[in-house]
Amino acid sequence: MERSAEPSHRQLSHTADVGFEASAASLPAVFEEAARALAEIAAETPGIVGLPVETGPLRARDLESLAFTWLNELIALADAEGRVLVGATVSHLAPVADGWAMEGRASLVPYETPGVRALRQVKAVTLHRLAVREGPAGFTLTAYADI
């Protein structure tokens, strides 16, 4: 299957949480795009490149559980470092005997970095309506964050 769609994401309305839907041609790219969407919920960081912090290895029984674990790992790393998430990269994402495994890097910057504007505190990504789907153009990851 040929996939040429550029990665993208959009926010979804919700009464108590903030949702987003990320799309990309591959699984690693959709997990990276979801990290960018999550970062945009917490802060404006236009064009800012952060310092990498290793994540994982992470394992889960299915892609939804892996997305839940990945996004909450990014939130926890930013919180533990006292920094702002600006994005992430996936270095490995593959099926394993009992589910899925992945590794990556969070990209973080200090709150006081010029150009950073904090918007809201993201507490966690919830399991509510969390989904990872494959379609003709690639993959879509939908998630909601508790703020």
Backbone torsions as a table, in degrees:
resi	resn	phi	psi	omega
1	MET	NA	126.4	179.3
2	GLU	-87.2	133.0	-178.9
3	ARG	-128.6	123.5	-178.4
4	SER	-126.9	2.7	-178.1
5	ALA	-65.4	137.4	175.1
6	GLU	-72.6	144.3	175.3
7	PRO	-57.5	143.4	178.9
8	SER	-154.0	166.1	173.3
9	HIS	-155.1	160.1	177.3
10	ARG	-148.1	152.0	177.9
11	GLN	-83.0	148.9	178.7
12	LEU	-116.6	138.9	-178.8
13	SER	-77.7	147.3	179.9
14	HIS	-159.0	149.2	-174.0
15	THR	-68.7	-36.1	-175.6
16	ALA	-120.8	-19.4	-176.5
17	ASP	-119.0	176.8	173.6
18	VAL	-116.4	124.8	-179.8
19	GLY	-105.9	161.8	173.6
20	PHE	-150.5	157.8	175.5
21	GLU	-129.1	121.0	179.6
22	ALA	-107.9	142.9	179.0
23	SER	-133.0	143.9	176.6
24	ALA	-165.5	165.1	-176.5
25	ALA	-72.0	-26.7	-177.0
26	SER	-127.9	163.5	176.9
27	LEU	-61.4	-50.2	178.3
28	PRO	-57.2	-41.2	-178.7
29	ALA	-66.9	-35.6	179.6
30	VAL	-72.6	-33.1	175.2
31	PHE	-67.6	-37.5	175.9
32	GLU	-67.0	-41.8	179.5
33	GLU	-66.1	-36.9	175.7
34	ALA	-62.6	-37.5	176.7
35	ALA	-63.7	-40.9	177.4
36	ARG	-64.0	-41.6	178.3
37	ALA	-62.8	-43.4	177.4
38	LEU	-60.9	-43.5	179.3
39	ALA	-59.9	-40.8	-178.9
40	GLU	-67.9	-24.4	175.9
41	ILE	-68.0	-38.5	-174.9
42	ALA	-83.1	-35.1	-173.8
43	ALA	-160.9	155.6	169.1
44	GLU	-90.9	125.1	-177.9
45	THR	-140.2	56.4	-172.2
46	PRO	-59.8	117.7	175.4
47	GLY	70.1	7.5	-177.5
48	ILE	-85.4	131.3	178.1
49	VAL	-104.2	129.6	-177.8
50	GLY	-98.3	177.6	175.9
51	LEU	-88.2	136.8	-177.6
52	PRO	-75.9	141.2	174.1
53	VAL	-129.4	126.0	-177.2
54	GLU	-62.7	142.4	171.9
55	THR	-120.6	154.8	173.3
56	GLY	81.0	-169.7	5.6
57	PRO	-68.9	143.4	179.9
58	LEU	-114.0	143.0	178.3
59	ARG	-135.6	147.5	176.8
60	ALA	-156.6	161.6	-175.4
61	ARG	-76.3	-24.8	-179.8
62	ASP	-149.2	171.9	-175.7
63	LEU	-66.0	-34.8	178.2
64	GLU	-64.9	-43.4	177.9
65	SER	-65.6	-35.9	177.7
66	LEU	-67.2	-41.9	177.3
67	ALA	-61.8	-43.6	177.6
68	PHE	-58.1	-48.6	-179.2
69	THR	-64.4	-45.9	-179.1
70	TRP	-60.1	-52.7	-176.0
71	LEU	-65.7	-38.6	177.6
72	ASN	-71.8	-30.1	173.6
73	GLU	-62.6	-42.7	179.3
74	LEU	-63.6	-42.3	177.6
75	ILE	-62.6	-45.1	-178.8
76	ALA	-64.5	-41.0	178.4
77	LEU	-63.0	-45.8	179.1
78	ALA	-61.2	-43.2	179.8
79	ASP	-64.9	-46.1	-179.1
80	ALA	-63.8	-35.5	-179.8
81	GLU	-83.9	-11.3	-175.7
82	GLY	64.2	37.4	-176.2
83	ARG	-128.9	175.6	179.8
84	VAL	-103.3	133.9	174.0
85	LEU	-75.9	130.1	175.7
86	VAL	-115.2	-9.6	178.6
87	GLY	161.6	-171.6	-179.7
88	ALA	-162.1	158.8	174.4
89	THR	-124.6	147.5	177.5
90	VAL	-106.4	121.5	179.4
91	SER	-95.7	-21.4	-179.3
92	HIS	-155.2	131.2	173.8
93	LEU	-152.3	116.1	-175.1
94	ALA	-156.8	155.4	173.3
95	PRO	-70.1	146.8	174.8
96	VAL	-129.8	175.4	-174.3
97	ALA	-53.4	-39.7	-176.0
98	ASP	-109.3	21.0	178.6
99	GLY	146.9	-120.2	-176.7
100	TRP	-136.6	151.2	176.6
101	ALA	-135.0	148.9	177.2
102	MET	-153.5	159.0	172.8
103	GLU	-140.9	155.3	179.1
104	GLY	-170.6	-165.1	179.5
105	ARG	-138.8	133.8	170.7
106	ALA	-86.6	146.7	174.9
107	SER	-109.9	116.7	-173.0
108	LEU	-124.8	148.3	174.7
109	VAL	-136.2	153.6	175.7
110	PRO	-64.0	148.1	178.3
111	TYR	-57.9	-32.0	-176.0
112	GLU	-82.8	4.7	178.1
113	THR	-61.2	130.8	177.8
114	PRO	-55.1	132.6	-179.9
115	GLY	97.0	-14.4	178.4
116	VAL	-82.6	130.0	175.2
117	ARG	-129.7	107.7	179.5
118	ALA	-64.4	137.7	-179.4
119	LEU	-109.3	-50.5	-178.8
120	ARG	-160.9	156.9	177.7
121	GLN	-86.5	125.2	176.1
122	VAL	-95.4	119.7	-177.2
123	LYS	-83.3	-44.6	-177.2
124	ALA	-171.5	158.3	168.1
125	VAL	-90.1	138.2	-177.2
126	THR	-100.2	165.3	175.2
127	LEU	-81.2	-11.4	-179.1
128	HIS	-57.1	114.3	176.4
129	ARG	58.3	20.1	176.6
130	LEU	-70.1	130.8	-177.7
131	ALA	-149.6	145.3	170.8
132	VAL	-125.7	119.4	-176.3
133	ARG	-128.2	147.2	173.2
134	GLU	-104.2	135.6	177.5
135	GLY	-135.3	-173.5	-177.1
136	PRO	-60.4	-31.8	-177.7
137	ALA	-94.5	-1.4	-178.7
138	GLY	134.5	-134.5	-173.9
139	PHE	-121.1	150.5	175.3
140	THR	-127.8	134.9	176.6
141	LEU	-122.6	120.3	178.6
142	THR	-111.5	132.6	-179.5
143	ALA	-150.4	158.6	175.9
144	TYR	-126.2	136.8	-178.6
145	ALA	-109.8	135.4	174.9
146	ASP	-81.1	121.6	-179.6
147	ILE	-116.0	NA	NA
